[in-house]
Amino acid sequence: ESQAWSLDTAELRRAIQVARFRSSPRAIVIINPGNPTGNVLTRKSMVSIIKFAYEERLFILADEVYQDNIYEGSEFLSFKKVMTEMGSPYNKMELISFFSCSK
């Protein structure tokens, strides 16, 4: 909260190292926009997450259900769009994006 809900890639790296002592992580779930914060990830944060997932060989599950419920002045970008624009090898990664009328 003190950092405006921004992403900390170092925390992702710490968390996966801890998780690997107990399991074999295969995926990362990203909720964007966040609920209840209304935070929308920046392109820079999304690129960091995609690169992290690629390096760690993680499948991306992008929960993008609330993309129409963002704060005025915010811009929503889908993970698919960002991955595609990043080019190879990132645009060949597997991704599931969730979008529905209701969770």
Secondary structure, 3 states (H helix, E strand, C coil): CCCCCCCCHHHHHHHHHHHCCCCCCCEEEEECCCCCCCCCCCHHHHHHHHHHHHHHCCEEEEECCCCCCCCCCCCCCCHHHHHHHHCCCHHHCCEEEECCCCC
